[in-house]
Amino acid sequence: MKRLARLATVLATFFAFQASVAINDIFDEEGDRISGEARPLVSGALERRELIGQAVVFSLTSLLLALNVKYSTFLFMVLALLL
């Protein structure tokens, strides 16, 4: 059982990280355009709506996995996503 909890915590952290990357891409589109970085929105690989959907799915996945571990893990993931 502890192995599954560890796996769920690692996966929750991974999905929280991916959500934060997507959120950063959404809010930093203009800066990425200026610096010439090949980010999904700047390069046209993804539309803003798709990236928002991706951020929502990753966030919810992270929170659901964390909630299955412990309530404190869930609260930690909420805090991580808000920062």
Jmol script that loads the backbone (N, CA, C; Angstrom):
load data "model"
ATOM      1  N   MET A   1       0.822  -1.200   0.000  1.00  0.00           N
ATOM      2  CA  MET A   1       0.000   0.000   0.000  1.00  0.00           C
ATOM      3  C   MET A   1       0.864   1.262   0.000  1.00  0.00           C
ATOM      4  N   LYS A   2       1.989   1.224   0.720  1.00  0.00           N
ATOM      5  CA  LYS A   2       2.859   2.392   0.754  1.00  0.00           C
ATOM      6  C   LYS A   2       3.473   2.657  -0.612  1.00  0.00           C
ATOM      7  N   ARG A   3       3.717   1.599  -1.370  1.00  0.00           N
ATOM      8  CA  ARG A   3       4.273   1.775  -2.712  1.00  0.00           C
ATOM      9  C   ARG A   3       3.295   2.522  -3.613  1.00  0.00           C
ATOM     10  N   LEU A   4       2.023   2.179  -3.517  1.00  0.00           N
ATOM     11  CA  LEU A   4       1.016   2.873  -4.323  1.00  0.00           C
ATOM     12  C   LEU A   4       0.887   4.326  -3.909  1.00  0.00           C
ATOM     13  N   ALA A   5       0.992   4.590  -2.616  1.00  0.00           N
ATOM     14  CA  ALA A   5       0.926   5.970  -2.133  1.00  0.00           C
ATOM     15  C   ALA A   5       2.120   6.765  -2.647  1.00  0.00           C
ATOM     16  N   ARG A   6       3.289   6.147  -2.640  1.00  0.00           N
ATOM     17  CA  ARG A   6       4.480   6.833  -3.163  1.00  0.00           C
ATOM     18  C   ARG A   6       4.339   7.100  -4.656  1.00  0.00           C
ATOM     19  N   LEU A   7       3.865   6.100  -5.381  1.00  0.00           N
ATOM     20  CA  LEU A   7       3.673   6.270  -6.820  1.00  0.00           C
ATOM     21  C   LEU A   7       2.661   7.380  -7.100  1.00  0.00           C
ATOM     22  N   ALA A   8       1.559   7.386  -6.368  1.00  0.00           N
ATOM     23  CA  ALA A   8       0.542   8.427  -6.557  1.00  0.00           C
ATOM     24  C   ALA A   8       1.105   9.801  -6.231  1.00  0.00           C
ATOM     25  N   THR A   9       1.955   9.894  -5.218  1.00  0.00           N
ATOM     26  CA  THR A   9       2.566  11.176  -4.863  1.00  0.00           C
ATOM     27  C   THR A   9       3.515  11.645  -5.957  1.00  0.00           C
ATOM     28  N   VAL A  10       4.305  10.729  -6.486  1.00  0.00           N
ATOM     29  CA  VAL A  10       5.221  11.085  -7.575  1.00  0.00           C
ATOM     30  C   VAL A  10       4.436  11.522  -8.807  1.00  0.00           C
ATOM     31  N   LEU A  11       3.394  10.793  -9.147  1.00  0.00           N
ATOM     32  CA  LEU A  11       2.578  11.156 -10.309  1.00  0.00           C
ATOM     33  C   LEU A  11       1.853  12.483 -10.091  1.00  0.00           C
ATOM     34  N   ALA A  12       1.357  12.709  -8.882  1.00  0.00           N
ATOM     35  CA  ALA A  12       0.692  13.978  -8.578  1.00  0.00           C
ATOM     36  C   ALA A  12       1.662  15.139  -8.728  1.00  0.00           C
ATOM     37  N   THR A  13       2.884  14.942  -8.265  1.00  0.00           N
ATOM     38  CA  THR A  13       3.913  15.986  -8.404  1.00  0.00           C
ATOM     39  C   THR A  13       4.241  16.228  -9.871  1.00  0.00           C
ATOM     40  N   PHE A  14       4.360  15.166 -10.639  1.00  0.00           N
ATOM     41  CA  PHE A  14       4.631  15.290 -12.070  1.00  0.00           C
ATOM     42  C   PHE A  14       3.528  16.084 -12.770  1.00  0.00           C
ATOM     43  N   PHE A  15       2.270  15.728 -12.504  1.00  0.00           N
ATOM     44  CA  PHE A  15       1.166  16.420 -13.162  1.00  0.00           C
ATOM     45  C   PHE A  15       1.037  17.865 -12.685  1.00  0.00           C
ATOM     46  N   ALA A  16       1.346  18.135 -11.425  1.00  0.00           N
ATOM     47  CA  ALA A  16       1.342  19.521 -10.940  1.00  0.00           C
ATOM     48  C   ALA A  16       2.413  20.333 -11.663  1.00  0.00           C
ATOM     49  N   PHE A  17       3.579  19.729 -11.864  1.00  0.00           N
ATOM     50  CA  PHE A  17       4.650  20.410 -12.597  1.00  0.00           C
ATOM     51  C   PHE A  17       4.216  20.700 -14.031  1.00  0.00           C
ATOM     52  N   GLN A  18       3.625  19.716 -14.694  1.00  0.00           N
ATOM     53  CA  GLN A  18       3.176  19.910 -16.073  1.00  0.00           C
ATOM     54  C   GLN A  18       2.101  20.990 -16.155  1.00  0.00           C
ATOM     55  N   ALA A  19       1.215  21.025 -15.163  1.00  0.00           N
ATOM     56  CA  ALA A  19       0.191  22.068 -15.129  1.00  0.00           C
ATOM     57  C   ALA A  19       0.834  23.443 -14.978  1.00  0.00           C
ATOM     58  N   SER A  20       1.843  23.543 -14.126  1.00  0.00           N
ATOM     59  CA  SER A  20       2.491  24.836 -13.922  1.00  0.00           C
ATOM     60  C   SER A  20       3.238  25.285 -15.177  1.00  0.00           C
ATOM     61  N   VAL A  21       3.805  24.353 -15.919  1.00  0.00           N
ATOM     62  CA  VAL A  21       4.471  24.701 -17.185  1.00  0.00           C
ATOM     63  C   VAL A  21       3.439  25.233 -18.180  1.00  0.00           C
ATOM     64  N   ALA A  22       2.292  24.576 -18.264  1.00  0.00           N
ATOM     65  CA  ALA A  22       1.241  25.024 -19.182  1.00  0.00           C
ATOM     66  C   ALA A  22       0.715  26.399 -18.768  1.00  0.00           C
ATOM     67  N   ILE A  23       0.515  26.600 -17.475  1.00  0.00           N
ATOM     68  CA  ILE A  23       0.028  27.897 -16.986  1.00  0.00           C
ATOM     69  C   ILE A  23       1.056  28.986 -17.270  1.00  0.00           C
ATOM     70  N   ASN A  24       2.333  28.680 -17.074  1.00  0.00           N
ATOM     71  CA  ASN A  24       3.390  29.643 -17.385  1.00  0.00           C
ATOM     72  C   ASN A  24       3.380  30.003 -18.867  1.00  0.00           C
ATOM     73  N   ASP A  25       3.198  29.018 -19.721  1.00  0.00           N
ATOM     74  CA  ASP A  25       3.156  29.287 -21.159  1.00  0.00           C
ATOM     75  C   ASP A  25       1.986  30.210 -21.519  1.00  0.00           C
ATOM     76  N   ILE A  26       0.873  30.051 -20.824  1.00  0.00           N
ATOM     77  CA  ILE A  26      -0.302  30.886 -21.093  1.00  0.00           C
ATOM     78  C   ILE A  26      -0.025  32.331 -20.695  1.00  0.00           C
ATOM     79  N   PHE A  27       0.514  32.525 -19.498  1.00  0.00           N
ATOM     80  CA  PHE A  27       0.699  33.879 -18.987  1.00  0.00           C
ATOM     81  C   PHE A  27       1.970  34.554 -19.486  1.00  0.00           C
ATOM     82  N   ASP A  28       2.893  33.803 -20.017  1.00  0.00           N
ATOM     83  CA  ASP A  28       4.162  34.370 -20.458  1.00  0.00           C
ATOM     84  C   ASP A  28       4.313  34.338 -21.975  1.00  0.00           C
ATOM     85  N   GLU A  29       3.187  34.304 -22.669  1.00  0.00           N
ATOM     86  CA  GLU A  29       3.230  34.209 -24.129  1.00  0.00           C
ATOM     87  C   GLU A  29       3.963  35.399 -24.747  1.00  0.00           C
ATOM     88  N   GLU A  30       3.681  36.597 -24.282  1.00  0.00           N
ATOM     89  CA  GLU A  30       4.311  37.785 -24.852  1.00  0.00           C
ATOM     90  C   GLU A  30       5.824  37.789 -24.605  1.00  0.00           C
ATOM     91  N   GLY A  31       6.230  37.415 -23.385  1.00  0.00           N
ATOM     92  CA  GLY A  31       7.661  37.346 -23.080  1.00  0.00           C
ATOM     93  C   GLY A  31       8.370  36.297 -23.924  1.00  0.00           C
ATOM     94  N   ASP A  32       7.697  35.167 -24.139  1.00  0.00           N
ATOM     95  CA  ASP A  32       8.283  34.125 -24.987  1.00  0.00           C
ATOM     96  C   ASP A  32       8.399  34.599 -26.435  1.00  0.00           C
ATOM     97  N   ARG A  33       7.422  35.380 -26.857  1.00  0.00           N
ATOM     98  CA  ARG A  33       7.448  35.907 -28.229  1.00  0.00           C
ATOM     99  C   ARG A  33       8.637  36.871 -28.400  1.00  0.00           C
ATOM    100  N   ILE A  34       8.865  37.707 -27.379  1.00  0.00           N
ATOM    101  CA  ILE A  34       9.964  38.675 -27.443  1.00  0.00           C
ATOM    102  C   ILE A  34      11.318  37.965 -27.418  1.00  0.00           C
ATOM    103  N   SER A  35      11.437  36.971 -26.533  1.00  0.00           N
ATOM    104  CA  SER A  35      12.728  36.288 -26.394  1.00  0.00           C
ATOM    105  C   SER A  35      12.972  35.256 -27.495  1.00  0.00           C
ATOM    106  N   GLY A  36      11.959  34.988 -28.293  1.00  0.00           N
ATOM    107  CA  GLY A  36      12.127  34.084 -29.414  1.00  0.00           C
ATOM    108  C   GLY A  36      12.151  32.614 -29.034  1.00  0.00           C
ATOM    109  N   GLU A  37      11.666  32.306 -27.836  1.00  0.00           N
ATOM    110  CA  GLU A  37      11.645  30.901 -27.416  1.00  0.00           C
ATOM    111  C   GLU A  37      10.611  30.124 -28.216  1.00  0.00           C
ATOM    112  N   ALA A  38      10.909  28.886 -28.467  1.00  0.00           N
ATOM    113  CA  ALA A  38      10.013  28.018 -29.234  1.00  0.00           C
ATOM    114  C   ALA A  38       9.023  27.333 -28.292  1.00  0.00           C
ATOM    115  N   ARG A  39       8.138  28.100 -27.726  1.00  0.00           N
ATOM    116  CA  ARG A  39       7.115  27.569 -26.824  1.00  0.00           C
ATOM    117  C   ARG A  39       5.869  27.223 -27.642  1.00  0.00           C
ATOM    118  N   PRO A  40       4.978  26.389 -27.110  1.00  0.00           N
ATOM    119  CA  PRO A  40       3.825  25.920 -27.888  1.00  0.00           C
ATOM    120  C   PRO A  40       2.928  27.028 -28.443  1.00  0.00           C
ATOM    121  N   LEU A  41       2.642  28.046 -27.637  1.00  0.00           N
ATOM    122  CA  LEU A  41       1.778  29.118 -28.138  1.00  0.00           C
ATOM    123  C   LEU A  41       2.482  29.981 -29.168  1.00  0.00           C
ATOM    124  N   VAL A  42       3.732  30.278 -28.924  1.00  0.00           N
ATOM    125  CA  VAL A  42       4.499  31.133 -29.828  1.00  0.00           C
ATOM    126  C   VAL A  42       4.719  30.443 -31.170  1.00  0.00           C
ATOM    127  N   SER A  43       5.033  29.159 -31.138  1.00  0.00           N
ATOM    128  CA  SER A  43       5.310  28.434 -32.379  1.00  0.00           C
ATOM    129  C   SER A  43       4.033  28.027 -33.127  1.00  0.00           C
ATOM    130  N   GLY A  44       2.882  28.122 -32.445  1.00  0.00           N
ATOM    131  CA  GLY A  44       1.622  27.746 -33.079  1.00  0.00           C
ATOM    132  C   GLY A  44       1.307  26.266 -32.968  1.00  0.00           C
ATOM    133  N   ALA A  45       2.094  25.540 -32.175  1.00  0.00           N
ATOM    134  CA  ALA A  45       1.852  24.106 -32.006  1.00  0.00           C
ATOM    135  C   ALA A  45       0.543  23.844 -31.260  1.00  0.00           C
ATOM    136  N   LEU A  46       0.197  24.754 -30.344  1.00  0.00           N
ATOM    137  CA  LEU A  46      -1.055  24.649 -29.595  1.00  0.00           C
ATOM    138  C   LEU A  46      -1.759  25.995 -29.594  1.00  0.00           C
ATOM    139  N   GLU A  47      -3.069  25.944 -29.557  1.00  0.00           N
ATOM    140  CA  GLU A  47      -3.845  27.165 -29.394  1.00  0.00           C
ATOM    141  C   GLU A  47      -4.019  27.422 -27.899  1.00  0.00           C
ATOM    142  N   ARG A  48      -4.348  28.660 -27.556  1.00  0.00           N
ATOM    143  CA  ARG A  48      -4.530  29.033 -26.149  1.00  0.00           C
ATOM    144  C   ARG A  48      -5.578  28.149 -25.475  1.00  0.00           C
ATOM    145  N   ARG A  49      -6.671  27.878 -26.150  1.00  0.00           N
ATOM    146  CA  ARG A  49      -7.752  27.065 -25.582  1.00  0.00           C
ATOM    147  C   ARG A  49      -7.265  25.642 -25.274  1.00  0.00           C
ATOM    148  N   GLU A  50      -6.466  25.082 -26.164  1.00  0.00           N
ATOM    149  CA  GLU A  50      -5.923  23.743 -25.942  1.00  0.00           C
ATOM    150  C   GLU A  50      -4.981  23.716 -24.740  1.00  0.00           C
ATOM    151  N   LEU A  51      -4.174  24.747 -24.613  1.00  0.00           N
ATOM    152  CA  LEU A  51      -3.226  24.819 -23.499  1.00  0.00           C
ATOM    153  C   LEU A  51      -3.954  25.016 -22.169  1.00  0.00           C
ATOM    154  N   ILE A  52      -5.025  25.787 -22.182  1.00  0.00           N
ATOM    155  CA  ILE A  52      -5.837  25.948 -20.969  1.00  0.00           C
ATOM    156  C   ILE A  52      -6.461  24.616 -20.583  1.00  0.00           C
ATOM    157  N   GLY A  53      -6.987  23.898 -21.561  1.00  0.00           N
ATOM    158  CA  GLY A  53      -7.561  22.574 -21.293  1.00  0.00           C
ATOM    159  C   GLY A  53      -6.524  21.611 -20.735  1.00  0.00           C
ATOM    160  N   GLN A  54      -5.327  21.672 -21.284  1.00  0.00           N
ATOM    161  CA  GLN A  54      -4.236  20.825 -20.805  1.00  0.00           C
ATOM    162  C   GLN A  54      -3.892  21.168 -19.354  1.00  0.00           C
ATOM    163  N   ALA A  55      -3.836  22.452 -19.026  1.00  0.00           N
ATOM    164  CA  ALA A  55      -3.530  22.877 -17.655  1.00  0.00           C
ATOM    165  C   ALA A  55      -4.611  22.411 -16.682  1.00  0.00           C
ATOM    166  N   VAL A  56      -5.861  22.481 -17.098  1.00  0.00           N
ATOM    167  CA  VAL A  56      -6.965  22.042 -16.242  1.00  0.00           C
ATOM    168  C   VAL A  56      -6.899  20.533 -16.006  1.00  0.00           C
ATOM    169  N   VAL A  57      -6.684  19.779 -17.063  1.00  0.00           N
ATOM    170  CA  VAL A  57      -6.618  18.314 -16.936  1.00  0.00           C
ATOM    171  C   VAL A  57      -5.441  17.902 -16.052  1.00  0.00           C
ATOM    172  N   PHE A  58      -4.286  18.501 -16.268  1.00  0.00           N
ATOM    173  CA  PHE A  58      -3.116  18.176 -15.444  1.00  0.00           C
ATOM    174  C   PHE A  58      -3.345  18.555 -13.984  1.00  0.00           C
ATOM    175  N   SER A  59      -3.942  19.711 -13.745  1.00  0.00           N
ATOM    176  CA  SER A  59      -4.211  20.142 -12.365  1.00  0.00           C
ATOM    177  C   SER A  59      -5.181  19.197 -11.667  1.00  0.00           C
ATOM    178  N   LEU A  60      -6.268  18.873 -12.332  1.00  0.00           N
ATOM    179  CA  LEU A  60      -7.254  17.979 -11.726  1.00  0.00           C
ATOM    180  C   LEU A  60      -6.682  16.588 -11.486  1.00  0.00           C
ATOM    181  N   THR A  61      -5.897  16.099 -12.422  1.00  0.00           N
ATOM    182  CA  THR A  61      -5.261  14.790 -12.254  1.00  0.00           C
ATOM    183  C   THR A  61      -4.340  14.806 -11.043  1.00  0.00           C
ATOM    184  N   SER A  62      -3.566  15.860 -10.915  1.00  0.00           N
ATOM    185  CA  SER A  62      -2.661  15.996  -9.777  1.00  0.00           C
ATOM    186  C   SER A  62      -3.437  16.003  -8.458  1.00  0.00           C
ATOM    187  N   LEU A  63      -4.505  16.779  -8.410  1.00  0.00           N
ATOM    188  CA  LEU A  63      -5.282  16.888  -7.172  1.00  0.00           C
ATOM    189  C   LEU A  63      -5.995  15.581  -6.820  1.00  0.00           C
ATOM    190  N   LEU A  64      -6.512  14.902  -7.819  1.00  0.00           N
ATOM    191  CA  LEU A  64      -7.194  13.630  -7.550  1.00  0.00           C
ATOM    192  C   LEU A  64      -6.221  12.563  -7.056  1.00  0.00           C
ATOM    193  N   LEU A  65      -5.045  12.515  -7.660  1.00  0.00           N
ATOM    194  CA  LEU A  65      -4.038  11.563  -7.187  1.00  0.00           C
ATOM    195  C   LEU A  65      -3.605  11.891  -5.762  1.00  0.00           C
ATOM    196  N   ALA A  66      -3.377  13.167  -5.487  1.00  0.00           N
ATOM    197  CA  ALA A  66      -2.948  13.574  -4.148  1.00  0.00           C
ATOM    198  C   ALA A  66      -4.029  13.310  -3.108  1.00  0.00           C
ATOM    199  N   LEU A  67      -5.284  13.499  -3.473  1.00  0.00           N
ATOM    200  CA  LEU A  67      -6.387  13.263  -2.541  1.00  0.00           C
ATOM    201  C   LEU A  67      -6.490  11.793  -2.162  1.00  0.00           C
ATOM    202  N   ASN A  68      -6.076  10.923  -3.071  1.00  0.00           N
ATOM    203  CA  ASN A  68      -6.104   9.485  -2.783  1.00  0.00           C
ATOM    204  C   ASN A  68      -4.974   9.047  -1.859  1.00  0.00           C
ATOM    205  N   VAL A  69      -3.979   9.894  -1.685  1.00  0.00           N
ATOM    206  CA  VAL A  69      -2.868   9.550  -0.795  1.00  0.00           C
ATOM    207  C   VAL A  69      -3.216   9.952   0.628  1.00  0.00           C
ATOM    208  N   LYS A  70      -3.288  11.248   0.865  1.00  0.00           N
ATOM    209  CA  LYS A  70      -3.641  11.793   2.178  1.00  0.00           C
ATOM    210  C   LYS A  70      -4.176  13.196   1.968  1.00  0.00           C
ATOM    211  N   TYR A  71      -4.930  13.658   2.928  1.00  0.00           N
ATOM    212  CA  TYR A  71      -5.471  15.009   2.832  1.00  0.00           C
ATOM    213  C   TYR A  71      -4.341  16.046   2.859  1.00  0.00           C
ATOM    214  N   SER A  72      -3.313  15.799   3.642  1.00  0.00           N
ATOM    215  CA  SER A  72      -2.192  16.741   3.703  1.00  0.00           C
ATOM    216  C   SER A  72      -1.449  16.797   2.358  1.00  0.00           C
ATOM    217  N   THR A  73      -1.366  15.687   1.666  1.00  0.00           N
ATOM    218  CA  THR A  73      -0.751  15.667   0.339  1.00  0.00           C
ATOM    219  C   THR A  73      -1.593  16.488  -0.632  1.00  0.00           C
ATOM    220  N   PHE A  74      -2.904  16.340  -0.519  1.00  0.00           N
ATOM    221  CA  PHE A  74      -3.818  17.127  -1.342  1.00  0.00           C
ATOM    222  C   PHE A  74      -3.624  18.624  -1.091  1.00  0.00           C
ATOM    223  N   LEU A  75      -3.550  19.018   0.171  1.00  0.00           N
ATOM    224  CA  LEU A  75      -3.356  20.430   0.497  1.00  0.00           C
ATOM    225  C   LEU A  75      -2.019  20.952  -0.025  1.00  0.00           C
ATOM    226  N   PHE A  76      -0.994  20.116   0.050  1.00  0.00           N
ATOM    227  CA  PHE A  76       0.309  20.491  -0.485  1.00  0.00           C
ATOM    228  C   PHE A  76       0.228  20.728  -1.990  1.00  0.00           C
ATOM    229  N   MET A  77      -0.481  19.879  -2.707  1.00  0.00           N
ATOM    230  CA  MET A  77      -0.616  20.033  -4.163  1.00  0.00           C
ATOM    231  C   MET A  77      -1.437  21.288  -4.504  1.00  0.00           C
ATOM    232  N   VAL A  78      -2.450  21.571  -3.701  1.00  0.00           N
ATOM    233  CA  VAL A  78      -3.219  22.799  -3.913  1.00  0.00           C
ATOM    234  C   VAL A  78      -2.288  24.005  -3.771  1.00  0.00           C
ATOM    235  N   LEU A  79      -1.491  23.997  -2.721  1.00  0.00           N
ATOM    236  CA  LEU A  79      -0.541  25.083  -2.501  1.00  0.00           C
ATOM    237  C   LEU A  79       0.458  25.174  -3.649  1.00  0.00           C
ATOM    238  N   ALA A  80       0.973  24.051  -4.100  1.00  0.00           N
ATOM    239  CA  ALA A  80       1.942  24.033  -5.199  1.00  0.00           C
ATOM    240  C   ALA A  80       1.321  24.603  -6.482  1.00  0.00           C
ATOM    241  N   LEU A  81       0.070  24.278  -6.739  1.00  0.00           N
ATOM    242  CA  LEU A  81      -0.590  24.768  -7.957  1.00  0.00           C
ATOM    243  C   LEU A  81      -0.903  26.253  -7.855  1.00  0.00           C
ATOM    244  N   LEU A  82      -1.144  26.756  -6.654  1.00  0.00           N
ATOM    245  CA  LEU A  82      -1.448  28.168  -6.489  1.00  0.00           C
ATOM    246  C   LEU A  82      -0.203  29.046  -6.586  1.00  0.00           C
ATOM    247  N   LEU A  83       0.941  28.473  -6.258  1.00  0.00           N
ATOM    248  CA  LEU A  83       2.174  29.261  -6.326  1.00  0.00           C
ATOM    249  C   LEU A  83       2.662  29.247  -7.736  1.00  0.00           C
TER     250      LEU A  83
END
end "model"
wireframe off; spacefill off
backbone 0.3
color backbone group
